[in-house]
């Protein structure tokens, strides 16, 4: 070997000092033009092999994170869903109107919406793990207090419904924001798949909540469902510090916050936000309206209504992981969103059933139409909703926000939950009003019409941007929303995925 070659190899050698919690060691790297050789002292091999790695797929830390977030989703959704089969009727028996019942459901969503962006922006300062656990304690406590309203009547009952429901919403908003930020941080390459998987537990909570709530109400009256489910939430909060790994916390409270203004300058942010809001609005329209309608039309009790709710939520739960898997593999997520929302809107024509269908079917009051509509709603809602979080992440990248940053993930999570909660507020509030004024079939038809208008708007936006980019082509070197936009409603494959 000549002197020049020897000198080059010597210059390539590096000394790297690893300082871990249990030892200090020196590892020598030597490199040539074709390969890199790592010389590790034998006594340190086991320590380096066992050292924690934040990106190792299937790591123990990630499994614990999934368990923790799945438990939180299950408990939070049960707390939210248990009033659906019995609260509207119970409130009406205490002199509360349908509109007021809708406002009680809507209040929860409104106070989830308001703190969402603030939680997301300052998640590093608050601490993501603290935010999650504190939110669970607040939500569980408020659920128990909501059961104590059994001893109140009339205006006092309604006033405390608003106050306690609002406090519970503030806690749930913290849980949601922290949960989505942790998902994006821990699983950056499979966000939609993990979200879809966790939707199994979200859906399980929504499925279990109504029938369990109806059954507990039948057994013990108004307060028992809230005491049982609220107590379950508090137990989960107690054990959460033992389950959720420390690594899921913020990397440092001094880390800068992300810019909400930069994110709002990207047009696709508004389209994804509109899709999120519409999905939750049309679904939560059913919360204050379906139970009285089924009771009036088909003489169903609370337990039967809970099982009816189980149909749409069950199909959503089963289909959501599939939609997430397809999204992470670039299977036209924007087209999936548009078609999913289209079929979601169409399902409400069957659920009503809509007077528009009277010319197609001899009778428009058959229970089978309601069941088919709810089944279609469950499947199509997952297609419309699951890809939206990934779309917001793509918008954040387009805005130039730092990737793989908890500050960015927290901000996106806050925006997502803000729009999700806005839909939860609009759906029950306007749904209760329309049901009061025009009855359920007309209200359901109006909901379908609203979703259809949004579908048209989203389609025009995507097609307009697609045409604009065709006139001003630019290299497509990533799998973000800019690349996906060029292939919206086409059969071309994304070059980045080849």
Beta strands, then each sheet from edge to edge (+ up, - down):
strand 1: 14-19
strand 2: 24-31
strand 3: 36-39
sheet 1: 1+ 2- 3+
end
